[in-house]
Amino acid sequence: VSAVGGGRSFPAAAPSKGVALPDDWARSRPGAAGPVWYRVGFPAPADSLRGELSALYIERACTNLEVFLNGQQVHSGGRMDEPLTHGCNHPQLVALPGALMQPGENVIDIKVAGYPLAEVGARARAGGLSALSIGPMAGLAWRHSWQTALNVGFSQALGATLLLMGGFMFVLGFNNRRESHLAYFGALS
């Protein structure tokens, strides 16, 4: 279930509608900005009842999010008002404390703040929420680290490589005047 509204809790009085995840705002609510609340009910995982730590894995929440378990805030991705913290490329792994879990049905409320497609430079930066995974922390941690490496680490490594290569080519072209075009290539890199 999703509903539009601000505040510190799910807006129960606001009109709500069922929505399938992943929810791409460019399709489900074109031109609208957030914040949008999502409410998901789930039974307590058997792991949490045995004392193991459970977690919620969110591959993409654009631009930023806050997570509440049974009415208590358990995670914040940063600023939820202007200027928003941009966390589109960062997957989220949220610990679900066993002390807040109830033996029967539990409720996760996720508040997502984002921008409509017309206000961002790429579709990947538009507001939305990916599918959710709930399970043992140990099982979801590898997915989180792998996705972080792909989304964040790979681009940082590529940027560092380009910087080193550009610096090397610039110095090589600057020191060897006959190959001055390498200095221009290095400066562009």
Residue pairs with C-beta under 8 A, 6 or more apart in sequence:
1 16
1 17
1 18
1 19
1 38
1 39
2 16
2 17
2 18
2 19
2 23
2 36
2 37
2 38
2 39
3 10
3 11
3 14
3 15
3 16
3 17
3 36
3 37
3 39
4 11
4 14
4 29
4 32
4 34
4 35
4 36
4 37
5 11
5 14
5 35
5 37
6 35
8 73
9 68
9 71
9 109
10 37
10 39
10 68
10 109
11 37
16 39
19 28
19 38
21 38
21 129
21 130
21 131
21 132
22 60
22 128
22 129
22 130
22 131
23 38
23 128
23 129
24 126
24 128
25 32
25 34
25 36
25 114
25 116
25 117
25 126
25 127
25 128
26 116
26 117
26 123
26 126
26 128
29 36
30 116
30 117
31 116
31 117
31 118
32 116
33 114
33 115
33 116
33 119
33 127
34 63
34 112
34 113
34 114
34 115
34 127
35 80
35 111
35 112
35 113
36 111
36 112
36 114
36 127
36 129
37 109
37 110
37 111
37 112
38 109
38 110
38 112
38 129
39 107
39 108
39 109
39 110
40 107
40 108
40 110
40 132
41 105
41 106
41 107
41 108
42 105
42 106
42 108
42 134
43 104
43 105
43 106
44 101
44 102
44 103
44 104
44 106
45 54
45 101
45 134
45 135
45 136
47 53
47 54
47 135
47 136
48 54
48 96
48 98
48 101
49 98
49 101
49 103
51 98
52 98
52 136
52 137
52 138
53 95
53 96
53 97
53 98
53 136
53 137
54 95
54 96
54 98
54 101
54 134
54 135
54 136
54 137
55 93
55 94
55 95
55 96
55 134
55 135
55 136
55 137
55 140
55 141
56 67
56 92
56 93
56 94
56 96
56 108
56 132
56 133
56 134
57 91
57 92
57 93
57 94
57 132
57 133
57 134
57 135
57 140
57 143
57 144
58 65
58 91
58 92
58 93
58 94
58 110
58 129
58 130
58 132
59 91
59 130
59 131
59 147
60 88
60 91
60 128
60 129
60 130
61 77
61 87
61 88
61 92
61 110
61 112
61 128
61 129
61 130
62 87
62 88
62 112
62 114
62 124
62 125
62 126
62 127
62 128
62 129
63 84
63 85
63 86
63 87
63 88
63 112
63 113
63 114
63 115
63 125
63 127
64 77
64 78
64 79
64 80
64 84
64 85
64 86
64 87
64 112
64 113
64 114
65 75
65 77
65 87
65 92
65 110
65 111
65 112
65 113
65 129
66 73
66 75
66 76
66 77
66 80
66 110
66 111
67 73
67 74
67 75
67 76
67 92
67 94
67 108
67 109
67 110
68 74
68 108
68 109
68 110
68 111
69 96
69 97
69 100
69 101
69 106
69 107
69 108
70 100
70 101
70 102
70 106
70 107
71 107
71 109
72 100
74 94
74 95
74 96
74 97
74 100
75 92
75 94
75 95
77 85
77 87
77 90
77 92
78 84
78 85
78 87
79 85
80 111
80 113
81 113
84 113
84 114
84 115
86 125
88 124
88 125
89 151
89 152
89 155
90 148
90 151
90 152
91 143
91 144
91 147
91 148
91 151
92 144
93 137
93 140
93 141
93 144
95 137
96 108
96 134
108 132
108 134
110 129
110 132
112 127
112 128
112 129
113 127
114 126
114 127
114 128
115 125
115 126
115 127
116 126
116 127
117 123
117 126
120 126
133 140
133 143
162 189
163 189
165 186
165 189
166 185
166 186
166 187
166 188
166 189
167 186
168 186
169 182
169 183
169 185
169 186
169 189
170 182
170 183
170 186
170 187
170 189
171 186
172 179
172 182
172 183
172 186
173 179
173 180
173 181
173 182
173 183
173 184
173 185
173 186
174 180
174 183
176 182
